[in-house]
Amino acid sequence: MDSSCAIFNQQLNAIKNAAHLTCLDGDLNTLNNCFQGHFLRQGERMELTNEGKVQAELVSLYESYTAFTHPLTPQLLKYDLVVVLGSTFGNMQHRLKNVLNHFNNGLRFDRVVVLGSTRKMDARMESEKILRELSEAGLMGARPQGNHPLPTTEAQAAQYIVDYSRWPLGFPAISVLDTPCPTGKKRADTADTIYTLQKQGDFLKPGVKILFVSSQPFALKQSEDIRSVLKGEYNFDMMADDVLIKAHPLDQPFGYKNMNDNIARLLYQVLKNHEAGISKSCPTLIIKSERNEL
């Protein structure tokens, strides 16, 4: 492990102390055991409630960790490939609108891929009523009215957004990839969808510059998932909006529990990548977002 991991270790020990966990301070493996025991959610993220207590000291610390709370912007002006990670119907609209906004501000790329899956629409966040009415971020102005068939899976929802949104002249072609649910899982996760992308040989070529698109506070965790599949063969950047952070503030139980869970999963995947020899570094939790010209 390189020097970045010593800083990461200090930051995670600060989280442990601010949460008043009874575990002893220790190395990353010790903290991983602690966080897995105290921070992991039960069930799916969508099943989290907005009930319970929050630790004000920990909320303040999380808010200072800008790599979780601030938007991440592209580091280059030109990419070969933009990859939008799958999510709920509303989140995918925000992510695609984020790509569109950056395109309108001068970002250029050759093609866009949205990574969907066979995950079924969630009745609480993607009901028929929501699907018919929700038009986040000003997309889907061309959405049909009436009895047009609604999507039933995440990949279908991604295609639905793509088909019924207005894209400016010159905007690159958008493809949607569908990842089946692996045996033994409730749904395909980020790594599963990256495997699907990897199998498409025409997308990932040597030297390709890739921009992955997500939402905060998940970008760091998902970057580790991506790295676990690509195994250092490709360099990539992350872009993320802060819509979910604003919708679910960290001082509210849902946002607080979601962040705790995210921290635990991030640390776990960092260590898995170390064990596999994929990476020797650790994430930086306090960042400045800058854009560099080629």
Number of C-alpha atoms within 10 A of each C-alpha: 10 10 10 13 18 15 15 20 19 15 17 23 20 15 21 20 16 17 19 12 15 10 16 12 17 14 15 20 13 12 22 22 14 19 23 17 12 17 19 17 19 9 8 8 13 12 11 15 12 13 10 10 12 17 14 14 13 21 20 13 15 21 15 15 15 19 23 27 27 22 20 25 19 21 18 17 16 18 20 17 21 26 25 24 21 27 23 19 27 18 19 26 24 24 25 24 19 20 24 18 12 15 17 12 10 11 15 19 19 13 16 23 18 27 25 29 27 17 22 15 20 15 10 10 14 21 14 16 10 14 17 16 9 16 18 15 15 12 20 19 11 11 17 11 7 7 7 9 8 12 19 17 20 25 26 22 27 27 19 17 23 22 14 14 18 15 15 10 6 7 15 16 12 15 15 20 20 23 23 16 16 12 8 6 8 10 16 19 19 22 18 20 23 21 14 16 20 15 10 11 8 8 17 18 13 8 10 15 18 22 25 22 26 29 29 23 25 20 24 24 23 24 21 27 23 21 22 21 18 18 16 13 14 15 13 19 17 21 22 27 24 17 18 16 18 12 9 15 16 24 18 15 19 21 23 23 24 21 25 22 19 23 23 23 22 22 26 20 19 26 20 16 21 15 11 11 12 19 19 16 17 21 18 16 17 15 14 10 13 10 12 8 7 8
